[in-house]
Amino acid sequence: MLDLFTVLNKGGLVLWQHAFTSLSGGPVEALIKNVLIEERSGTDTYFKDTYALKWTFANELDLVFVVAYQKILQLSYIDELLETVKRLFIDTFKDTVVADQGIYGDYSPFDDMFSKVLLSLEQKHSSNRARVPRKFEDTKKFGSTLKGSQAPANNTSFSASTTTSVLTVDDDEITKNIKALKLQASPRGPGKGGRKQGPRNTNSTPNSTTPEKKKSQKQMRTWDGQIAKGEMEALDYSGGGNSDSVDQDMVKAQHLDESKLGTKNQQGIYEVQDVDIVDDDDEVDDKDETDITQQQQQSSGTGVFSFLKSITGQREMTADTLDPVLATMKDMMINKNVAKEIADRLCESVKSSLIGKKLGSFERVSAVVRTSMESALKRILTPKTSLDILRDIEQAKSEKRPYVITFIGVNGVGKSTNLSKVCFWLLQNNAKVLIAACDTFRSGAVEQLRVHARNLRALQTSGGGVVELFERGYGKDSAGIAKDAITYAGANNFDVVLIDTAGRMQDNEPLMRALSKLVSVNNPDKIIFVGEALVGNEAVDQLTKFNNALKDFSGLQNPRHIDGMILTKFDTIDDKVGAALTMTYITGQPIYFVGCGQTYLDLKNLRVSHIVQSLLRN
Ligand code: GDP
């Protein structure tokens, strides 16, 4: 049994809907926000609370057809229902939809048509499932009887095909059924409106059951959850004189390179610099455009016919015309270090939003795909929450409590170093900061932070900033140390607590449980995932498993998740900024800063436009 069927425009406006019950928790709104806007529509089904939602696009009219039902139900007719309703709706109302001008008609006559489609499909699929014996009237034998020979060969009811494959959405069958429905709906018969809809390409839906390329599985780097001794040593940057030398470099560099200092804005707030990763030469890459166009021509046929097609301005984008362009774009993204799985999903999503759309005169598929990809990237990367940590700190201050940030991530990515850079930024803004040394696991971790705190104090020549280290040595429960640190900070009027945690591999369950405990016991204001900008496909695994651990091991009804990221070692990647996209796509959370080197000044802002331009540049 369905809960809702709704037809929306791509701006989320409901044009027609049939609700079978009142829905709680806004599943359709969640679908729009989390899937359609965030370019995750390449996926098959979206689950929200107890609901499952499926959808299909009619890009030629900028419409989305959505069906919602209880996820425990196995409804085999959903894909067919979506396709059939879409076809019927378009066929009946396409003249009343002027999407680009926001002009729509009255779709209430669709109520009746929809009910008939649904009823027929429910009957068809329930009879298929139950394998109900056919009525005598439906058998060949009946045709040879006197009564049977007098019966009409074809009635106009919706055909409940006897196909055995209940999941197959057959184009011809849908067209046949739509014709039958139109005959039923119109007392004047098929002449009404005079328009007939030819079979359409059903690939426009991610839910389509037409055979599609199977999404390739990500080749994951294997981590066994344990770090070999050699690796551990390599990751241990704090032991012996190592941490001192690195950290002394940071102090020296700070004095030497004032060009890296941020600036104070009009409100007197110290802001870090923006990353500069885009060349001045911002021209569209002609070579790429030419390549793409050539590929298109090869796939869709060259010569007079395609020339004529191109000037008629009536070309509809199909999977065949889009695939080569998207394949080139996908390669480009993977070259920029976007995880393959994410590049796949994103291209699939852009494809599903373009199939069926008409190209204007002289408009090239490559240009349309590029524009569509650009706006998709902007939507994904634009932060959905405020990035203003300083304002949040002020808010916590007014509540007479310290603001708590926890830094998490795998080993050696730069958690302690970048925590210290964040501390430097806070000190420049006169904050009183307590660093909590909660990596009680790796030898040298506490000493490393001690050196950072000492350096930061030494650099703090002006303003009211204060930094102190809260440490309890090794081998103790890090959740307890964090709790004590927060209590201490509250009692001593610290504005901010920065919690350093032990690096851990995402598959190491005991350590992930400990992290989840630290988070659920202390409920920090922000959980910042620190990840390397160099990471490729591995980012998906890391973020998914960290988020899952925070959820699964918390024992809380409303578990926490990663609130944002710091991307480190950005100075080592040239323009291969793909990790920024991968991480934002996976978490839906923003990148607060990027680390661009080993000094306290090497913390920068990453602008959305920078990432987008960089990703789309060959
Ligand atoms: P943790 O184990 O995650 O705490 O990592 P550390 O903070 O100890 O950093 C590991 C290494 O990465 C150190 O050598 C840092 O100097 C280096 N590192 C951290 N951030 C950056 C960065 O943004 N750029 C570069 N080039 N190196 C960095």
Boltz pocket constraint, residues with backbone or C-beta under 6 A from the ligand:
constraints:
  - pocket:
      binder: B
      contacts: [[A, 235], [A, 237], [A, 238], [A, 246], [A, 409], [A, 410], [A, 411], [A, 412], [A, 413], [A, 414], [A, 415], [A, 416], [A, 417], [A, 418], [A, 501], [A, 503], [A, 567], [A, 568], [A, 569], [A, 570], [A, 571], [A, 572], [A, 594], [A, 595], [A, 596], [A, 597], [A, 598], [A, 602]]
      max_distance: 6.0
